Amino acid sequence: MDHLKLCILLLCLMFSWAELLGPNTRKGSERRDPENKDDPSQEFDEEDEAYLKQLTEAMNSEFVAYKEFQEALRKRGAENNERNLQLLTDAFNKEFAAYKSFEEALKKRGFTLPDEERANAEELAHLEKMSVKLNRVKKEIWKQAEIEKELLAEKKRREDRKKKEDHTQELLDKLPPLPEEPQLSPELKEAKEMYDAAVKKLDRRSPDRRALILQVKEAAEKGYVPAQIKLAWSYVFGEGVELDVGKAHEIFKELAEQGEGDAHSGMGFLYATGVGVPVCAARALLHYTLGALAGSEHALMALAYRHWAGVGVPSSCPRALQLYRTMAAKVVSQVSMSGGPAIQRTRLLDEAESGAAVALDTDLIEYYQLLAEKGDVQAQVGLGQLHLQGGRGVTLDMNKALHYFQQAAKAGNAVANAFLGKIYLEGGDGIKPDNDTALRYFRKAAEMNNPVGQSGLGLMYLQGRGVPKDVRAAFQYFTLAANQGWVEGQLNLGFLYFGGIGVSRDFRQANKYFSLASQSGHVLALYHLAQMNAEGLGVLRSCTTAVELYKNVCERGGWASRLMAAHASWRAREPLSALLQYLALAERGVELAQSNAAYLLDAGEVQIFSEPERWARALQLWSRAAAQGYAPARVKLGDYHYYGLGTPVDLEAAAHHYRIASEQLHNAQATFNLGYMHERGLGLAQDAHLAKRCYDLAADSAPDARLPAALALARLHAAQLLARLLDSPLAWVFLTGESPFFSNWDLYIMTLLAGALGFLVYVRRPPQQQQQQQQQAEAPQQQEAPQPAAPQPETPPQATPPQQPDPPQPSPPAPAAPSNQQPEPQAVN
């Protein structure tokens, strides 16, 4: 027990001594004597300060490096940037945590920074603020990393698709190569040259078509396939050869078995129309599909129209867009900046109703030639444009156009100078392009403020032809031409804005100028508008609008001259040839051809079909034309359902078609027909007020409808008056069977008609008879009245001698038959 107490006492003494001599006692002495330099604790503090400086500098440099690395990662966009950024952030956080822990240790020891080091403390506070900002930057970096991650994923998907395509291409490469086209024999080369020369002249609309088709026939007999296909179509149309659908079918069938696309399209046409073979929609669709796969233009358009209108196949806008786009690209590749030759489009229905011939006759062309030879500048310019651009049945001949333009240019005509510049700029028909000559003519026309010359001059500056390339000058000239409404100026401005050439790219402005140029029917403007609507450039993406524009482009190809050939056959009294040509174009979806073919069938000019089949085919063609917005075709549909032509009588369907034509297409005939149906209660509710409203609207819609509408309104008012009379008490007196007036109604009506006829005869009697009656009535009065002496006018003084006797005075004129005018007095000589 005593030993335990002694141990406790010694332990207490040791703790007391340790308290007196421990580190707290040394810390207090340091505070009381801070100037003691020999104390080792002072050296320790100086080392801490140096370490603090180094750590602060390291932290600053680390933070700067971190920011630089961050910017580098943003610019680089590497795949592993997210991982590197995470590692750097962790290292920085550890470094900063170590710094903060060291700072806290110094504070616990009671270490105070000197005044000269307080800037570092401020930097520490700044670093704390920067750490907050760093966290925000980190969040933005994470967002950017997510975006880059999505982009990388999309890139990877594209690469995967490309690998699949490459794999598909590898499979295709492994297939045996297609057999090369055999080289033509000398005989086939000669046939090809003959065919190309004939087709070139046919494209220039040469009048001697029969001789050219015989040349094609000669090339076909030598075995040249394109000539055989051309000959087969000539047999179908009766163009240059006798119309023989049987021979055409044999040629098409033989070549289709060999895989010729154009032959498949010909077979599709025969099966679709039932000409020479029974109608078979399935075979027609099959041949059109095979022809389209082989690149046949006729098959491409026919199949595209079927997918667009849902003829025999489900309606599909994307599929129609794909086919029409392929065909439109072919058409545009053959079109120059001028837009191609003009196509005359004549509607047989309008021509029949107006009774006027649209095409120029040969006599009229000769009359213009006579005026041009006599120096008429306008006739020279007109003939030059006809020979340059075609139309009106005139042969395309650039040399004749050059001749007429040169004659007009000598007289200082601005249009002639401008078109001479176009001829020398593009060349053709043996005329070599000459930039210097074109530039001279364009400048003459531009100095006269001619838009054609301004546009041509702008094109030369844009392409640097004959002048240094200057996009700004080209833009100015195009603007001047476009402001005057010239189509090529508008088109070129659209190209500049579309491609951002010399101006900032602006799809809306490009769409504006392309739309203006498309109003003149320029093929290139329509094509680029279709491209913009298909891709959604400057406008909302619209498959429907794009298909309609592409279809319009396709219908302006070189083959559209068949419309003029069909009309020429119609004027030459060859209705069967005209019908077959219009049917071929109708299969391509050309609305004008559909309506003209329907008109020929409706008029009964062609007798190759039976009567019921003829009405059914006409109804089908009218319906296709009406679906494309042709108002008279919609009225015809109403007529066919009203009278039961090609379809059972359906008054409600007739009223439906009339209403569409009236309300949507504003057709006066359809509005008048609706009024008649409302008046009689045929297919519609009988309503006199609605009938009157329809008649009034018809009269307001067209001047030609005013007289029929007035007669219909008079009849309507008379019917209403009669109905009121029947409802009145007077009806018993005049109209009942007990009335004496009603029993002898025929006598009263005959008397009234006889009196009306006599009145009309009296009023409409000849003027000579009226004069004779008036003379007979006035004759007794003239015999009783004295005759007035003839007035003697004063004679002017005569220069003759006074002794010369005056000539005898004439006697007064005998009284003539009285008339409305009195005879003038005669002067005495």
PAFI-601705 format. One record per residue (C-alpha): y, x, z; residue number from 0. Coordinates in steps of 0.02 Angstrom, whole numbers, plus 32768, in hexadecimal, padded with zeros to 4 digits. Each point is the difference from the previous one (the first is absolute). Layout:
BEGIN
north east up i
Y X Z NUM
...
//
This chain:
BEGIN
north east up i
8000 8000 8000 0
8079 808E 802A 1
7FD1 8058 7F5E 2
8026 7F61 7F9C 3
80AC 7FEE 804E 4
8024 80B8 7FDA 5
7FD2 7FEA 7F48 6
8072 7F68 7FEF 7
8090 805E 804C 8
7FEA 8093 7F8B 9
7FFA 7F8A 7F6C 10
80A5 7FB0 8032 11
804F 80AA 800F 12
7FC6 802E 7F51 13
804B 7F60 7FB4 14
80A4 8021 8058 15
8009 80B0 7FBC 16
7FD4 7FC8 7F53 17
808D 7F7E 8006 18
807D 8085 802F 19
7FC9 8080 7F80 20
7FCC 7F88 7F71 21
8050 7FE3 7F52 22
8078 7F7B 8040 23
8053 8082 806D 24
8013 8071 7F67 25
8049 7F70 7F99 26
8084 7FE4 8086 27
802D 80B6 8003 28
8012 7FFC 7F44 29
807A 7F6F 8010 30
8062 8058 8088 31
8007 80A6 7FA1 32
7FFB 7FDC 7F46 33
8059 80A3 7FD4 34
7F74 806D 8040 35
7FC5 8057 7F61 36
7F77 8063 8050 37
7FA0 7F62 8030 38
7F68 7FEE 7F8F 39
8019 7F42 7FFA 40
80A1 801E 7F9C 41
7F9E 805A 7F7A 42
7F89 7F6C 7FF8 43
8093 7F88 7FE4 44
8047 8069 7F74 45
7F58 7FFE 7FA9 46
7FFC 7F43 8010 47
80AB 7FF2 7FAE 48
7FCC 806D 7F6F 49
7F63 7F9A 7FEB 50
8068 7F61 8001 51
806E 8043 7F74 52
7F6B 8031 7F97 53
7FAE 7F59 801E 54
809D 7FA2 7FCD 55
8013 8064 7F61 56
7F48 7FE7 7FDA 57
8010 7F46 801A 58
8097 7FF7 7F8B 59
7FAA 8064 7F7A 60
7F63 7F99 8018 61
8060 7F5F 7FEA 62
8056 8041 7F62 63
7F59 8037 7FBA 64
7FB9 7F56 8029 65
808C 7FA9 7F9E 66
7FEB 8073 7F6B 67
7F47 7FE5 7FFF 68
801C 7F45 8008 69
8073 8002 7F66 70
7F84 806F 7FA5 71
7F76 7F83 8022 72
8068 7F71 7FBE 73
8025 805C 7F5F 74
7F52 8044 7FEC 75
7F9D 7F5F 801D 76
7F5E 805E 801F 77
7F63 7FA1 802D 78
7FEC 8056 80A9 79
80B7 7FF0 8034 80
7FD3 7F82 8086 81
7F88 8079 8055 82
8079 8094 7FF8 83
808B 7F95 8046 84
7F94 7FCA 8091 85
7FD1 80B4 802C 86
80B5 8039 7FF9 87
8039 7F6F 806C 88
7F7C 8025 8084 89
8031 80B8 8007 90
80B5 7FD4 8012 91
7FDC 7F84 808A 92
7F9B 8082 8060 93
8089 8080 7FED 94
8083 7F87 803B 95
7F95 7FC9 8094 96
7FEA 80B6 8035 97
80B9 801B 7FF7 98
8022 7F66 806B 99
7F80 8035 8083 100
804D 80AD 800A 101
80AA 7FB3 8017 102
7FC1 7F93 808E 103
7FB2 8099 8055 104
80A5 805A 7FFA 105
8059 7F6B 804B 106
7F83 7FF4 8090 107
801C 80B9 8028 108
80B8 7FDD 800F 109
802F 8068 7F6A 110
80AD 7FD8 7FBA 111
8039 8037 7F56 112
809E 8068 7FF5 113
8098 7FC0 7FA4 114
7FDE 8063 7F63 115
7F55 7FAE 7FF1 116
8039 7F4C 8014 117
800D 7FF2 7F43 118
7F45 8011 7FFB 119
7FF2 7F70 807B 120
806B 7F98 7F8A 121
7F8D 8032 7F74 122
7F6F 7FC2 8069 123
8055 7F59 8014 124
801E 7FFF 7F44 125
7F49 8026 7FE5 126
7FD3 7F69 806A 127
806B 7F92 7F91 128
7FB4 804F 7F67 129
7F54 7FD9 8042 130
802D 7F48 7FFF 131
803C 8010 7F4E 132
7F63 805F 7FD9 133
7F97 7F6D 8036 134
8061 7F91 7F89 135
7FE8 807C 7F74 136
7F47 8004 8029 137
7FF5 7F43 7FEA 138
8057 800B 7F56 139
7F8A 808B 7FCF 140
7F6C 7F94 8031 141
8043 7F74 7F92 142
8019 8079 7F70 143
7F52 8041 801D 144
7FBB 7F4F 7FF3 145
805B 7FE5 7F5C 146
7FC2 80A6 7FBE 147
7F54 7FCF 803A 148
8008 7F61 7F98 149
803F 8061 7F6A 150
7F74 807C 8012 151
7F83 7F72 800C 152
8047 7FB3 7F61 153
7FF9 80A9 7FAC 154
7F4D 8012 8034 155
7FD6 7F55 7FBA 156
8050 802E 7F5B 157
7F9E 80A0 7FFD 158
7F62 7F9E 8020 159
8027 7F8B 7F71 160
8025 8094 7F92 161
7F5B 804E 8031 162
7FA9 7F5F 7FD0 163
805C 7FFF 7F5A 164
7FD5 80B5 7FE6 165
7F4D 7FD4 8029 166
8008 7F74 7F80 167
804A 8078 7F83 168
7F75 807A 8026 169
7F82 7F78 7FDB 170
805A 7FD8 7F5F 171
8004 80B8 7FD3 172
7F45 8009 8017 173
7FE9 7F79 7F7E 174
7FDC 803D 7F51 175
809E 800E 7F98 176
802A 7F79 7F84 177
7FD8 8028 7F4E 178
8096 8045 7FA6 179
804C 7F9A 7F76 180
7FB5 8037 7F5D 181
8075 8051 7F89 182
8033 7F92 7F6F 183
7FB4 8022 7F59 184
8074 801D 7F6C 185
7FE3 7F4D 7FC9 186
802D 7FBB 80AC 187
8099 8071 8009 188
803B 7FB9 7F5B 189
7FDE 7F50 8040 190
8062 8026 809F 191
8096 803D 7F9C 192
7FFB 7F64 7F95 193
7FF6 7F91 809A 194
808D 8058 805D 195
8073 7FF6 7F69 196
7FDC 7F46 7FEA 197
8019 7FD8 80B8 198
80A4 8060 8002 199
8043 7F96 7F73 200
7FBF 7F61 8051 201
805B 802E 80A0 202
809F 8012 7F9B 203
7FE4 7F4B 7FC6 204
7FEB 8028 7F4A 205
7FFD 7F63 7F94 206
7F6C 803E 7F97 207
7F80 7FD9 8087 208
7F75 7FD1 7F88 209
7FFB 80AB 7FAE 210
8004 8056 80AA 211
7F6F 7F96 8043 212
7F9C 802B 7F64 213
8021 80B6 8029 214
7FBF 7FE2 80B0 215
7F67 7FAB 7FB5 216
7FDE 8098 7F95 217
8008 806F 809B 218
7F8B 7F88 805C 219
7F81 8007 7F74 220
7FF9 80BD 801A 221
7FC7 7FE4 80B3 222
80A1 801E 8063 223
7FED 7F94 809D 224
80B9 7FD7 8025 225
8013 7FC8 7F4C 226
7F67 7F90 8012 227
804A 7FAE 809C 228
80A7 7FE8 7FA8 229
7FA5 7FB3 7F6B 230
7FA0 7F8A 8072 231
80A1 7FBF 804C 232
8047 7FED 7F50 233
7F6B 7F92 7FD5 234
8024 7F98 809B 235
80B8 7FE9 7FD4 236
7FED 7FF9 7F43 237
807D 808E 7FF2 238
7FF7 8056 7F58 239
7F4E 7FC4 7FE7 240
7FAB 7F58 7FF9 241
7FEB 7FAF 80AB 242
7F49 8015 8030 243
7FD4 7FF3 80B9 244
7F48 801C 7FD9 245
801E 80AF 7FBC 246
8070 8028 8092 247
7F77 7FCA 8079 248
7F81 8071 7FAB 249
8074 8097 800A 250
802D 7FDF 80B6 251
7F4B 7FE7 8032 252
7FC4 809F 7FAC 253
808A 806C 804B 254
7FEF 7FAE 80AD 255
7F4B 8037 8004 256
8040 80B1 7FE7 257
8074 7FEE 8097 258
80A8 7FEE 7FA7 259
807F 7FB2 8078 260
806A 7FAD 7F79 261
7F63 7FB1 7FB7 262
7FD6 7FB8 80AC 263
80AF 7FB6 800A 264
7FE6 7FB0 7F55 265
7F5B 7FB3 8038 266
8057 7FC2 809D 267
8085 7FAB 7F97 268
7F7F 7FA8 7F93 269
7F9C 7FC0 8095 270
809D 7FCB 805F 271
804A 7F9B 7F71 272
7F5F 7FC2 7FB1 273
8033 803E 7F54 274
7F64 8025 7F9A 275
7F90 7FF8 809B 276
7FE4 7F80 808A 277
8076 8009 8092 278
7FB7 8066 8090 279
8076 8031 808D 280
7F7F 8070 8054 281
7FE3 806A 7F65 282
80BA 8008 7FDE 283
801F 8041 80B0 284
7F73 807F 7FEE 285
8043 8045 7F5C 286
80B2 8005 8042 287
7FC6 8062 8099 288
7FA1 807E 7F96 289
8093 8011 7F8B 290
8079 801C 8090 291
7F90 8088 8047 292
8005 8055 7F57 293
80C0 7FF6 7FFC 294
8017 7F76 7F7E 295
80B2 7FBD 8006 296
7FCE 7F4F 7FCF 297
7F77 7FFC 8084 298
8072 8048 8087 299
8084 7F7B 7FE7 300
7F83 7F71 7FEC 301
7FA4 8031 809F 302
80A3 801C 8060 303
803E 7F53 7FCE 304
7F5D 7FB0 8037 305
800B 8052 80AB 306
80B7 7FCF 800D 307
7FED 7F49 7FCC 308
7F50 7FE9 8046 309
7FB3 7FD7 7F56 310
7F44 800B 8015 311
8011 8076 8095 312
804E 7FF1 80AD 313
80BA 8022 7FFE 314
8023 80B1 803E 315
80AF 8049 8000 316
7FC9 80B3 802D 317
7F80 8004 7F74 318
807D 7FBB 7F83 319
8080 807F 803C 320
7F87 808F 7FE2 321
7FD5 7FC8 7F4F 322
80B2 7FD7 7FCD 323
803E 80A6 8046 324
7F80 805F 7F97 325
8034 7FA2 7F64 326
80BA 8011 8025 327
7FEF 80BC 800E 328
7FB8 8003 7F50 329
808F 7F97 7FBD 330
8087 806A 8053 331
7FB3 80A1 7FBD 332
8024 7FC0 7F4F 333
80B3 7FC6 8021 334
809C 806A 7FE7 335
80A5 7FF3 805D 336
803B 7F82 7F7E 337
7F7A 7F86 8036 338
7F99 7FF0 7F60 339
800D 7F8A 7F6B 340
8040 7F50 8017 341
7F85 7F70 8005 342
8032 7F55 7FBF 343
7FB7 7F76 806B 344
8002 7F53 7FB0 345
7FC4 7F5F 8052 346
7FB4 7F8A 7F82 347
8029 7F69 806C 348
80B9 802D 8007 349
8003 802A 7F48 350
7FB3 7F58 7FD4 351
8079 7F9F 806D 352
809A 805C 7FC2 353
7FC7 8002 7F4A 354
8051 80A9 7FE2 355
7FAB 809D 7FC3 356
8019 8091 8075 357
7FCF 8093 7F93 358
8076 8044 7F7E 359
7FCF 7FDC 7F4E 360
7FF6 8082 7F78 361
8097 7FB3 7FA9 362
8069 8015 809C 363
7FCC 80B6 8012 364
8030 801F 7F4C 365
80A7 7FAD 8022 366
8021 8078 808F 367
7FCD 8092 7F92 368
807E 7FC7 7F7E 369
8089 7FF8 8083 370
7FD0 80AD 8040 371
8009 804A 7F52 372
80AF 7FB6 7FED 373
8037 805A 809E 374
7FEF 7F7B 8086 375
7FF4 8068 809F 376
7FB3 7F77 806B 377
7F78 7FE1 7F7F 378
7FDC 80BB 7FF9 379
7FF1 800C 80BD 380
7F93 7F65 8009 381
7F88 803C 7F7A 382
7FF8 80AA 8052 383
7FCE 7FB4 80A7 384
7F7D 7F91 7FAD 385
7FAF 8094 7FA8 386
8009 806A 809F 387
7FC3 7F83 8082 388
7FA0 7F83 7F94 389
7FFD 7F44 8012 390
8026 7F71 7F89 391
7F71 8034 7F8F 392
8057 80A1 7FCA 393
7F9A 809F 7FE5 394
8023 808F 8078 395
804E 808C 7F9A 396
8067 8085 8059 397
803D 804C 7F5C 398
804B 7F5A 7FC8 399
804D 7FEA 80AC 400
804B 80AF 7FF1 401
8048 7FD3 7F56 402
8056 7F61 803D 403
8041 8052 809F 404
804A 8091 7F9F 405
805E 7F88 7F8F 406
8046 7FA2 8095 407
802A 80A1 805C 408
806E 8038 7F70 409
806A 7F66 8023 410
8012 8038 80B6 411
7F89 7F81 804E 412
7FD6 8032 80B4 413
7F56 7FA9 8004 414
7FC8 8059 7F61 415
8032 80A9 8049 416
7FA0 7FDB 80A0 417
7F60 7FCE 7FA6 418
800D 8098 7F8F 419
8001 8068 809F 420
7F62 7FA6 803B 421
7FA9 8020 7F5B 422
8026 80BA 8000 423
7FD6 800E 80B9 424
7F51 7FB4 7FF1 425
7FD5 8024 7F49 426
7F71 7FB2 7FA0 427
7FCB 7FCE 7F4F 428
8026 80AD 7FBE 429
80A7 800E 805C 430
7FFF 809A 806E 431
8054 7FF7 80AB 432
80A8 8058 7FFE 433
8059 800F 80A8 434
80A4 803E 7FB6 435
800C 7F71 7F84 436
7FCE 7F81 8084 437
8082 8046 8077 438
8089 7FF3 7F7C 439
7FDA 7F49 7FDB 440
7FEE 7FD4 80B8 441
80AA 804C 8027 442
8053 7F9F 7F73 443
7FB7 7F5E 8042 444
802A 802B 80B6 445
80B5 8024 7FD1 446
8007 7F4E 7FBD 447
7FBF 7FC2 80AA 448
7F5A 7FCC 7FB6 449
7F7A 7FEC 8088 450
7F72 8038 7F8E 451
8059 80A3 7FDE 452
802A 8018 80B8 453
7F4C 7FE7 8033 454
7FC2 8077 7F7A 455
807D 8084 8034 456
7FCA 7FEC 80B5 457
7F4A 8017 7FCD 458
802B 80A3 7FA6 459
805C 8042 8099 460
7F6F 7FCC 8070 461
7F7E 805A 7F96 462
8071 8090 7FCC 463
7FE6 7FE2 7F46 464
8089 8051 7F9C 465
806F 800E 809A 466
7FEF 8056 80AA 467
7F9F 7F95 807A 468
807A 7F9D 806C 469
7FB9 7F75 806B 470
80AB 7FCC 8041 471
8045 7FE7 7F50 472
7F61 7FA0 7FD1 473
8018 7F8E 8096 474
80B4 7FDC 7FCD 475
7FD1 7FD4 7F4D 476
7F6E 7F93 8039 477
8075 7FA4 8076 478
807D 7FDF 7F74 479
7F77 7FBB 7F91 480
7FB3 7F98 808B 481
80A7 7FB2 802C 482
800A 7FBF 7F4E 483
7F52 7FB2 8010 484
7FA1 807B 7F92 485
7F48 7FFC 802F 486
7FDD 80BA 7FEB 487
8091 802F 8071 488
7FBC 7F8D 8087 489
7F50 8044 7FE9 490
8036 80B6 800F 491
8067 7FDC 809B 492
7F64 7FB3 804A 493
7F9F 809F 7FD8 494
8084 806C 8056 495
7FFF 7F99 809F 496
7F43 7FEF 7FFD 497
7FE2 80BB 7FF3 498
8099 803A 8062 499
8040 8063 7F6A 500
80B5 8032 801C 501
8012 7F78 8083 502
7FAE 7FD7 80A5 503
7F5E 7FA1 7FE8 504
8021 7F46 8014 505
7F73 7F89 7FD4 506
806F 7F67 8015 507
807C 803E 7F80 508
7F70 802E 7F8E 509
7FB9 7F51 8013 510
80AC 7FB7 7FD8 511
8014 805F 7F5C 512
7F4A 7FE8 7FCC 513
8017 7F45 801C 514
809B 7FFE 7F92 515
7FA6 8060 7F77 516
7F67 7F8E 800C 517
806C 7F69 7FD6 518
800C 8048 7F50 519
7F43 8011 7FFB 520
7FF7 80BE 8005 521
7F4B 8035 801A 522
8025 8099 806A 523
8070 7F9D 8076 524
7F7A 7F7B 8017 525
7F7D 8086 801F 526
8063 8059 8088 527
802C 7F5B 8052 528
7F47 7FD9 8006 529
7FDD 80AB 804D 530
8082 7FE4 8087 531
7FBD 7F53 802C 532
7F4E 8041 8002 533
802A 8091 8074 534
8089 7FAB 8066 535
808C 8079 7FCE 536
80AA 7FB5 8023 537
7FB4 7F52 8008 538
7F78 7FAA 8060 539
7F54 8020 7FBA 540
7FCA 7F6C 7F97 541
7F5E 7FFA 7F9F 542
8032 7F60 7FA7 543
80A6 8044 7FC1 544
7FB1 80A5 7FCD 545
7F78 7FA8 7F9B 546
807E 7F92 7FA6 547
8069 8099 7FD3 548
7F6A 8066 7FC8 549
7FC6 7F6B 7F98 550
80AB 7FF8 7FAE 551
7FF4 80B9 7FD6 552
7F53 7FEB 7FB4 553
803A 7F6F 7F94 554
8085 806F 7FB1 555
7F85 807E 7FB9 556
7FF1 8029 7F48 557
7F75 7F80 7FE9 558
8080 7F75 8025 559
8036 8009 7F4A 560
7F69 7F90 7FE3 561
8072 7F71 8037 562
806B 801D 7F67 563
7F67 800E 7F8F 564
7FBD 7F5B 8043 565
80A6 7FAA 7FE1 566
8005 8047 7F50 567
7F53 7FB7 7FE1 568
803D 7F58 803F 569
8095 8004 7F8A 570
7F8C 8033 7F72 571
7F9D 7F5E 8019 572
7F6A 8058 804D 573
7FE9 7F9F 80A3 574
7F4E 803C 8023 575
8035 80B7 7FF7 576
8097 7FDC 806E 577
7F93 7FA3 807E 578
7F81 808E 8010 579
8089 8081 8017 580
8055 7F96 8085 581
7F58 7FE5 8057 582
7FE1 80BC 8007 583
80A9 8018 8053 584
7FE3 7F6A 8071 585
7F64 8055 8044 586
8071 808F 8036 587
8067 7F86 8066 588
8099 7FF6 7F8E 589
8050 7F58 8029 590
805A 7FF2 7F58 591
7F5B 8013 7FA4 592
7FAC 7F80 8071 593
8086 7F7C 7FDF 594
8003 8023 7F44 595
7F43 7FF4 7FF2 596
8003 7F5E 8063 597
8087 7FBD 7F8C 598
7F96 8026 7F66 599
7F6B 7FA7 804C 600
806E 7F70 803B 601
804C 7FE9 7F53 602
7F52 7FF8 7FB0 603
8029 8088 7F83 604
7F56 8055 8018 605
7F5B 7FA3 7FE9 606
7F82 8080 803C 607
7FDC 7F9B 809F 608
7FCB 7F4E 8018 609
8083 7F83 803B 610
7FCD 7FF9 80B8 611
7FEA 80BD 8007 612
80A8 801A 7FAE 613
8059 7F98 8084 614
7F9F 8055 808C 615
802D 80AF 7FC1 616
80B6 7FCD 7FEB 617
8001 7FBD 80B1 618
7FB9 80A4 8042 619
8084 8068 7FA6 620
808E 7F8C 8037 621
7FC5 8010 80B4 622
7FFE 80BF 7FF8 623
80AE 8002 7FB4 624
803E 7F86 8083 625
7FBA 806C 808C 626
8073 808C 7FC1 627
809A 7F92 800F 628
8018 7FB6 7F52 629
8050 7F55 801D 630
7FD1 7FA9 7F5A 631
7F4B 8032 8020 632
8008 7FA8 80A9 633
8045 7F65 7FA9 634
7F71 8009 7F83 635
7F84 8001 8090 636
804E 7F60 803F 637
7FF5 7FB3 7F52 638
7F48 802E 7FEE 639
7FD5 7FAF 80A6 640
806C 7F69 7FD8 641
7FB0 7FDE 7F56 642
7F53 8045 802B 643
7FFD 808E 7F81 644
7F76 807B 8029 645
7FEF 7FB3 80AD 646
7FEC 7F51 804A 647
809F 7F9A 8018 648
804C 802D 80A9 649
80AE 7FBA 801E 650
8010 8050 80AB 651
7FD8 80AD 7FB8 652
807D 7FDF 7F74 653
8086 7FD3 807F 654
7FD4 809E 8062 655
801D 8070 7F69 656
809F 7FA4 7FD1 657
8041 8016 80B0 658
7FDF 80BD 7FFE 659
8058 8011 7F58 660
8092 7F98 803E 661
801D 8045 80AF 662
7FD0 80B6 7FE7 663
8023 801F 7F48 664
808E 7F81 7FE8 665
7FBA 7FB6 7F61 666
805E 7F67 7FC1 667
7F6A 7FB6 7FA3 668
7F96 8005 809E 669
808B 7FAD 8065 670
8010 7F76 7F7D 671
7F44 7FE4 8003 672
8003 7FEF 80BD 673
8088 7F7D 7FF0 674
7F97 7F9E 7F84 675
7F68 8006 8072 676
8069 7FC5 8094 677
8047 7F75 7F96 678
7F56 7FBF 7FC8 679
7F9E 8030 809D 680
7F88 8071 7FA0 681
7FAE 8079 8079 682
8098 7FF1 8072 683
804C 7F79 806A 684
8069 7F8A 7F97 685
80B3 8020 8035 686
8096 7FD6 7F94 687
8075 806A 806A 688
7F95 809D 7FEE 689
7FEF 7FDD 7F46 690
80BD 7FF6 7FEE 691
8014 80A2 8062 692
7F83 8059 7F90 693
8057 7FC3 7F62 694
80A8 803D 8044 695
7FB7 80AA 802D 696
7FB3 8010 7F53 697
80A9 7FDB 7FB0 698
8052 8084 806C 699
7F79 8082 7FDE 700
8011 8008 7F43 701
807E 7FBB 7F83 702
7F73 7FCA 7F8B 703
7FBE 7F8C 8086 704
80A1 7F9B 8014 705
7FDE 7F82 7F74 706
7F4B 7FDB 8031 707
8034 7FF5 80B6 708
808E 7F87 7FD4 709
7F89 7F90 7F9E 710
7F81 8005 808D 711
8087 7FD2 807E 712
8039 7F70 7F91 713
7F4E 7FC0 7FF7 714
7FEE 8013 80BC 715
809F 7F9E 8021 716
7FCA 7F78 7F85 717
7F57 7FF2 8057 718
8056 7FF2 80A9 719
8076 7F7A 7FBB 720
7F6D 7F9F 7FB8 721
7FA5 800B 80A5 722
8098 7FBB 805A 723
800C 7F74 7F7F 724
7F4B 7FD2 801C 725
8021 7FF4 80B9 726
809B 7F92 7FE8 727
8005 7F3E 7FEF 728
8032 8011 7F49 729
7F52 803E 7FDB 730
7FBF 7F4C 800D 731
807E 7FC4 7F81 732
7FE6 8087 7F7C 733
7F5A 8052 801F 734
7F86 7F80 8042 735
7F86 7FA2 7F92 736
8054 7F57 8025 737
80A8 803D 7FC0 738
8031 7FCE 7F4D 739
8054 80AA 7FEF 740
7F5F 805B 8029 741
7F95 7F96 7F8C 742
806E 8030 7F69 743
8026 80B1 8036 744
7FCB 804B 7F59 745
8080 7F99 7F9F 746
808B 8037 8074 747
7FCF 80B5 7FF1 748
7FF5 7FF6 7F42 749
80AC 7FB1 7FF9 750
8049 8086 806E 751
7FB0 8089 7F9A 752
803E 7FB3 7F5D 753
80B1 7FF3 8044 754
7FF9 80B4 803D 755
7FC0 8039 7F57 756
808B 7FA4 7FA5 757
8082 804C 8071 758
7FBC 80AE 7FE1 759
7FFF 7FE3 7F43 760
80B4 7FC4 8005 761
8039 8093 8068 762
7F9F 8082 7F9D 763
8031 7FBF 7F51 764
8039 8087 7F83 765
80BB 802F 7FFD 766
8014 7FD4 7F46 767
7FC7 7F50 8022 768
807D 7FF4 808D 769
808C 8039 7F8A 770
7FCF 7F81 7F7D 771
8001 7F74 807F 772
80A9 803A 803F 773
8045 8007 7F4D 774
7FC0 7F52 7FDB 775
8055 7FC1 809D 776
80A8 8054 7FD8 777
8004 7FDB 7F42 778
8055 7F51 800A 779
8087 8044 8072 780
802A 808E 7F87 781
8011 7F87 7F6B 782
8081 7F94 805B 783
8068 8093 8041 784
807D 8056 7F84 785
7FD2 80AD 7FC5 786
806B 8087 8050 787
805F 8071 7F89 788
7FC9 80B2 7FF8 789
8076 806F 8062 790
806C 8070 7F95 791
8016 80AA 8050 792
809D 805F 7FE0 793
7FED 807D 7F73 794
803F 80AF 801D 795
8091 803A 7F92 796
7FC3 8037 7F56 797
803E 809B 7FA6 798
7FF2 7FA7 7F56 799
8098 7FCA 7F9A 800
8047 7F56 802F 801
7FEB 7FB9 7F4F 802
7F42 8010 800A 803
7FB7 7F56 8029 804
7F94 7FEC 8098 805
7F47 7FE5 7FE4 806
7FC5 7F4E 800F 807
7FDB 7FC7 80B0 808
7F4D 7FCD 8020 809
7FDE 7F4D 802C 810
7FCD 7FD6 80B1 811
7F47 8013 801D 812
7F96 7F65 7FF2 813
7FC7 7FB9 80A4 814
7F59 804D 802E 815
7F7C 7FBA 8070 816
8042 7FFC 80B0 817
7FBA 8081 8076 818
8023 8044 80AA 819
807C 807E 7FB9 820
8095 7FD6 7F90 821
8013 8067 7F5F 822
8082 8088 800D 823
809A 7FF0 7F8D 824
8001 8072 7F69 825
8094 8072 7FE2 826
805E 7FEE 7F5B 827
800E 809C 7F97 828
//
